[in-house]
Amino acid sequence: MIDALMMLAAAPASALPEEAAASLASAPVDTGLNYIELVLHASWPVQIVMLLLLVASVMSWFVIFRKMNVFGRANKEAEEFEGRFWSGGELTALYRTATERNRVVTGLEAIFEAGFREFTRLRQQHKLIDARSQLEGAQRAMRATLAREVDQLEHNLELLANVGSTAPYVGLVGTVFGIMISFHGLANNKQATIASVAPGISEALIATAMGLFAAIPAVWAYNRFATRVERLSVRYESFAEEFSSILQRQSHTDEL
């Protein structure tokens, strides 16, 4: 047995027939998937699904970049205003700065402006309104402004949540349609081979991939922005409580 194996190893390799060599030379070389051709040659239901996913992805990325700018600006403005507020300056000077013409205030400064404006208005009616009512009026004004500011921070976050939760299923619908059309096309073929359905299935699976590519960034951004909204909301509420304590001391001082 060993002698036979050694004789086979020592035997010279025979050349391929000319026809076989020519067929191997003329065989097409697989250069990989062409994703653009897969999209362009997909069936029209799959193309509609891909278009919807592309629009959803563009919209979600637009919201992501916009919200990154909004939250960055909100944190920066909060840092700057807290620095001015706790520097020991006069509250009336801060209020005049907040109410300058053609100046839009947001965040902590808007909460301060609403509370101090209401407190000042009620304090001018000192004979009719006691100190407790003055403080409660200022607190109501700050709570209303705080709710509006948080609502502005949460604006358009529902779009990210919707894209993140529905995009994979929309892509799956496109895949199902593509596979159904591919298998339906086998009825016209006498020979059912994997080569006849593979292109259609590949085109259909692109829809699932696009659904995932649209959903993953949207889910990540929604979770991150929701956390930042919660942190800013806690920061706003803490400032409103601290400012209420300052107004309470000031109202009691006025009564003395």
C-alpha positions in Angstrom: 0.0 0.0 0.0 2.8 2.4 0.9 4.7 1.4 -2.3 1.6 2.3 -4.4 1.3 5.7 -2.8 5.0 6.5 -3.4 4.6 5.5 -7.1 1.6 7.8 -7.5 3.5 10.7 -5.8 6.5 10.2 -8.1 4.4 10.0 -11.3 4.5 13.2 -13.4 1.3 15.3 -13.4 -0.5 15.2 -16.6 -1.5 18.3 -18.4 -5.1 19.4 -18.6 -6.9 19.0 -21.9 -6.9 22.1 -24.1 -10.7 22.5 -23.9 -10.7 22.4 -20.1 -7.8 24.9 -20.0 -9.6 27.2 -22.3 -12.8 27.0 -20.3 -11.0 27.8 -17.1 -9.2 30.8 -18.8 -12.5 32.1 -20.1 -14.4 31.7 -16.7 -15.5 35.1 -15.3 -13.6 36.3 -12.2 -15.8 37.2 -9.2 -15.0 40.8 -8.3 -17.4 40.9 -5.3 -20.9 42.4 -4.9 -21.9 45.5 -6.7 -24.4 47.1 -4.3 -25.5 49.8 -6.7 -26.5 47.2 -9.3 -28.3 45.2 -6.7 -30.4 48.2 -5.8 -31.0 49.3 -9.4 -32.0 45.8 -10.5 -34.2 45.1 -7.5 -38.0 44.7 -8.0 -40.1 47.8 -7.6 -41.6 46.9 -4.2 -38.1 46.4 -2.8 -37.0 49.7 -4.3 -39.9 51.5 -2.7 -38.9 50.1 0.7 -35.3 51.1 0.1 -36.3 54.6 -0.8 -38.4 54.9 2.4 -35.5 53.7 4.5 -33.1 56.1 2.8 -35.5 59.0 3.5 -35.9 57.9 7.1 -32.1 57.6 7.5 -31.4 61.1 6.1 -34.1 62.6 8.3 -32.7 60.9 11.4 -29.2 62.0 10.7 -30.5 65.6 10.2 -32.1 65.4 13.6 -29.0 63.9 15.2 -26.7 66.7 14.0 -29.3 69.3 14.9 -29.8 67.9 18.4 -26.0 67.7 19.0 -25.9 71.4 18.3 -28.9 72.2 20.5 -27.6 70.2 23.5 -24.1 71.6 23.1 -25.5 75.2 23.1 -27.8 74.5 26.1 -24.9 73.2 28.2 -22.7 76.1 27.3 -25.4 78.7 28.0 -26.2 77.0 31.4 -22.5 77.1 32.4 -22.2 80.8 31.4 -25.4 81.9 33.2 -24.6 79.9 36.4 -21.2 81.6 36.4 -22.8 85.0 36.2 -25.6 84.2 38.7 -23.4 82.8 41.4 -20.7 85.5 41.0 -22.5 87.7 43.5 -23.9 90.3 41.0 -27.3 92.0 41.5 -30.4 90.2 40.4 -31.8 93.3 38.8 -28.7 93.6 36.6 -29.1 90.0 35.4 -32.7 90.7 34.7 -31.9 93.7 32.6 -29.4 91.7 30.7 -32.0 88.9 30.1 -34.6 91.4 28.9 -32.5 93.3 26.4 -34.1 94.1 23.1 -33.8 91.6 20.3 -32.3 89.0 22.7 -33.8 85.5 23.0 -33.1 83.8 26.3 -33.3 80.0 26.8 -32.5 77.5 29.4 -31.6 78.7 32.9 -31.7 82.3 31.9 -35.3 82.0 30.6 -36.3 80.3 33.9 -34.6 83.1 35.9 -36.2 85.8 33.7 -39.7 84.3 34.1 -39.4 83.9 37.9 -37.9 87.3 38.6 -40.4 89.1 36.3 -43.4 87.5 38.1 -41.8 88.1 41.5 -41.2 91.8 40.7 -44.7 92.3 39.4 -46.3 90.8 42.5 -43.9 92.6 44.8 -45.1 95.9 43.4 -48.5 95.0 44.7 -47.2 94.4 48.2 -50.2 95.8 50.0 -52.5 93.3 48.3 -50.3 90.2 48.0 -48.3 88.7 50.9 -44.8 87.3 50.6 -46.0 83.7 50.3 -48.2 84.5 47.3 -45.3 86.4 45.7 -43.1 83.3 46.0 -45.7 80.9 44.8 -46.4 83.1 41.7 -42.7 83.2 40.9 -42.5 79.4 41.3 -45.5 78.8 39.0 -43.8 81.0 36.3 -40.6 79.1 36.6 -42.3 75.7 36.4 -44.2 76.8 33.2 -41.0 78.1 31.6 -39.1 74.9 32.7 -41.7 72.7 31.1 -41.4 74.7 27.8 -37.6 74.5 27.8 -37.7 70.7 28.4 -40.3 70.3 25.6 -38.0 72.2 23.2 -35.2 69.8 24.1 -37.4 66.8 23.5 -38.6 68.1 20.2 -38.1 65.6 17.3 -36.8 62.9 19.6 -39.9 60.9 18.7 -38.7 60.8 15.1 -35.5 59.0 16.2 -37.6 56.6 18.4 -39.9 55.8 15.5 -37.1 55.2 13.0 -35.2 53.1 15.4 -38.2 50.9 16.2 -39.7 50.5 12.8 -36.9 50.6 10.3 -35.8 47.0 10.8 -39.3 45.7 10.2 -39.8 47.9 7.1 -36.6 46.5 5.7 -37.8 43.0 6.5 -41.0 43.7 4.6 -38.9 44.6 1.5 -36.9 41.4 2.0 -40.1 39.3 2.1 -41.4 40.9 -1.1 -38.1 40.3 -2.8 -37.9 36.6 -1.8 -41.5 36.1 -2.9 -40.9 37.6 -6.3 -37.7 35.5 -6.7 -39.4 32.2 -5.9 -42.4 33.2 -8.1 -40.0 33.6 -11.0 -39.0 29.9 -10.7 -42.4 28.9 -12.2 -41.1 30.1 -15.6 -37.9 28.1 -15.3 -37.7 24.4 -16.2 -34.6 24.0 -14.0 -34.9 25.3 -10.4 -31.3 26.0 -9.3 -29.8 28.2 -6.6 -28.2 30.3 -9.3 -31.6 31.3 -10.6 -32.9 32.7 -7.3 -29.6 33.9 -5.7 -29.6 37.3 -7.4 -33.2 38.1 -6.3 -32.5 37.0 -2.7 -29.3 39.2 -2.6 -31.3 42.2 -3.8 -34.0 41.5 -1.2 -31.5 41.2 1.7 -30.2 44.7 0.9 -33.5 46.0 2.2 -32.9 44.3 5.6 -29.3 45.7 5.8 -30.6 49.2 5.0 -33.2 48.9 7.7 -30.5 48.1 10.2 -28.2 50.9 9.0 -31.1 53.3 9.5 -32.2 52.0 12.9 -28.9 51.5 14.8 -27.8 55.2 14.7 -31.3 56.4 15.5 -31.6 54.1 18.6 -28.2 55.1 19.8 -28.9 58.8 19.4 -32.3 58.6 21.0 -30.9 56.9 24.1 -28.1 59.4 24.4 -30.3 62.5 23.9 -32.9 61.2 26.3 -30.2 61.0 28.9 -29.0 64.5 28.2 -32.6 65.8 28.4 -33.0 64.2 31.8 -29.7 65.7 33.1 -30.6 69.2 31.9 -34.1 68.9 33.4 -32.6 68.0 36.8 -30.2 70.9 36.4 -33.1 73.3 35.6 -35.2 72.1 38.5 -32.2 72.4 40.9 -31.7 76.0 39.8 -35.4 76.8 40.2 -35.3 75.5 43.7 -32.2 77.4 44.6 -33.6 80.6 43.1 -36.8 80.1 45.0 -34.9 80.0 48.2 -33.2 83.3 47.3 -36.5 84.9 46.5 -38.0 83.6 49.7 -35.2 85.3 51.8 -35.7 88.5 49.8 -39.4 88.6 50.3 -39.0 88.0 54.1 -36.5 90.8 54.2 -38.9 93.2 52.5 -41.5 92.4 55.2 -39.1 93.4 58.0 
